[in-house]
Amino acid sequence: MDFCAERIKTIESDIRGKNYYTALDFESKGIKVLKLNTGNPATFGFGMPDSVRAALMENPDRAVGYSDPRGAATARQAILDYHLSTGIKDITLDDVFIGNGVSEIGSILSTVLFNPGDEILLPMPTYSLWSMQTELSGAKTVYYKCDEQNGWNPDIDHIKSLVTPKTKCMVVINPNNPTGVVYSEEILKEIAEIARQNNIIVLSDEIYDRLVFEGKKHIPFATVAPDVPVITMSGLSKSHCLCGFRCGWMVLSGNEKVRSEIREGIMKVVAIRLSANAIMETIIPAAIKDTEYTKAMLKEGGRLYEQRKAAWAALDKIEGLSYVKNDAAFYIFPRVKAGLDSDKKFVRELLLEKKILLVPGTGFLQQDNDHFRIILLPEANELNWAINEIGDFLKNYNSKRGV
Ligand SMILES: Cc1ncc(COP(=O)(O)O)c(C=O)c1O
């Protein structure tokens, strides 16, 4: 790779990497593979919300030109109203920016904020967008433990022990991918206090904020830390199953001095790419208004509800696995009780033998090698079949290595 920049040499995606291309290769030969590598609901038959279809047809001509680099004003207004309604205070239209997915927002933010040598606190496990963007920028990744024994909540003492004068930003993913858990208000307040004491900017990835099951509540980080510089991110990929529309956004809040500096930096960077996809921006107001689409998936009888139930029931029957029940999103992050020599090897062999594609825990920077992520998007019966197959594979895998 001598022609490529140094910075991409260590970049590797376990979500869309070698195993994914092997799966495509199987499929090109007519071999069916159950691809549980990406949280992409449309590939499991989750259709476009009717509200979005109607908005899309309404006046596509207005999206033919570039839009405002910050995002179309009507769409930004809908986003602003949404976040005001969730309790974030003192934000205006100037604080809202739209991007081509939270993925592009991550790239914009790392360009604007991360200097080589800065330390960026990231959860472990983390969604790899954040580890890879940090690495690309030359900043240093510093991982804080999320404690499986404590419902995968961030370990506050561990975070405190990692803070140094070089700590610039902290990423919080709540609800979390890959664990599917929602953090309590108490935990968020403790994280906010660390950020406050140490002048840390919090990047709060809340893309699953509306995908929370009954009995749990998502608390936007910015609401517990109105004085701390926080960048809240969300979008429509998950709540409205519109991954392909590439719709994400960010909202700046907290300390006005820091906020205005970051705002200016973002204005420079978003101008480089002229604008986000304008057609996606036309449907944002209708989608945000349509809360029913999301709620219907989460309530009893709804697909996400029933699929989660089926997954838990199937997992409960596998002796060799333990798992923390997910409160949100459509992920679960089981642990192989006996441990694994290599989670990558386990996932690879599962793909080759059972034609089921998972992502190993180390793909989320979980360093103990004992985990993998399952996506709870297939219909309940298919999910039940897949988890039984994984259980069967694990049993043979363990017996072959004398466990
Ligand atoms: C935590 C998290 N953040 C961001 C993204 C990317 O979202 P988008 O489709 O908006 O780029 C994902 C996608 O799975 C995710 O899980």
The ligand as a Gaussian input file, in Angstrom:
#p B3LYP/6-31G(d) Opt

LIG

0 1
 C      -23.703000       4.378000      17.067000
 C      -23.790000       4.674000      15.610000
 N      -23.448000       5.891000      15.178000
 C      -23.506000       6.207000      13.882000
 C      -23.909000       5.286000      12.927000
 C      -23.935000       5.691000      11.493000
 O      -25.164000       6.213000      11.153000
 P      -25.488000       6.915000       9.773000
 O      -26.258000       5.932000       8.965000
 O      -26.312000       8.107000      10.172000
 O      -24.212000       7.300000       9.140000
 C      -24.276000       4.003000      13.327000
 C      -24.679000       2.977000      12.342000
 O      -24.842000       1.824000      12.617000
 C      -24.218000       3.691000      14.708000
 O      -24.555000       2.487000      15.159000

